[in-house]
Amino acid sequence: MALAVAGVELAPGLRGLRPAAQHELLLQDARSPEHCQVLSDFFGALMQGLLFAVVCATLCLKWSREVPRRKPKIFLLDSSKQIVGAGAIHVANMACAMLFATWEPAQVADECAWYWLNIVVDTTFGVLVCYLLLKMTERLIGYDTGHYGKKTETGIDWENDPDYCKWFSQIVVWCFIVMTMKFVVVAIFLSFPSSCVALSTAATHWIKDRQLRLVFVMIITPTFMNMFQFIVTDSFLKHQKTNTV
């Protein structure tokens, strides 16, 4: 026998929720604007390119204001870790947004809503998870982030002559860290689907125009959230010099 709320037949994904939650999600679905997709046409691809430009500009701005300033070569090596890691997470976020938008318990939220939620959680709670995982690798495998040379006592000026094999190994470890963080975030979403749907739709569905919502989700939100993320992450990814007296 089909379940219904206020005379409306329920989708299979809503049947496991409480009646109050079913009613609220049905009302949200009735009021929902045109569904938004993160990568559907040229405009969506353009947003991806603008987002990458914002990422690079944020890192350059932080470097230009830091004291003491890292050598350009070291800054590029440090930044490459963040860019590669951010690229991996960006692809993962788009994949999660597309998959969750088709997930029956969460179909009220479209791809843009899920992408917004992914980026907000990744750049706040996710930064803390990455920091803790980084400290764990330092203790377990001796990961020396931002130091691209042999041991200090060798006397080799690694800042002018970095070891690119060590740099590459650090990128691999950092990608493992950020993807582990992503699995933690996805596990949270799977554990609390109705709360995630309610939050993501409330934060994005107030924008009725699909393209404006895409700008909000792919440019405006990531600009501010990634600025916070990159500034904080760069501070613990770069090599921490110890002053000797």
Secondary structure, DSSP 4 states (H G I P E B T S, - for coil): ---EETTEEPPGGGTTS-HHHHHHHHHHHHH--S---SSSSHHHHHHHHHHHHHHHHHHHHHHHH-SSPPPHHHHHHHHHHHHHHHHHHHHHHHHHHHHHHTSGGGTTS-HHHHHHHHHHHHTTHHHHHHHHHHHHHHHHH---TT--SS-GGG---TTTS--HHHHHHHHHHHHHHHHHHHHHHHHHHHH-HHHHHHHHHHHHTT--SHHHHHHIIIIIHHHHHHHHHHHHHHHHHS-------
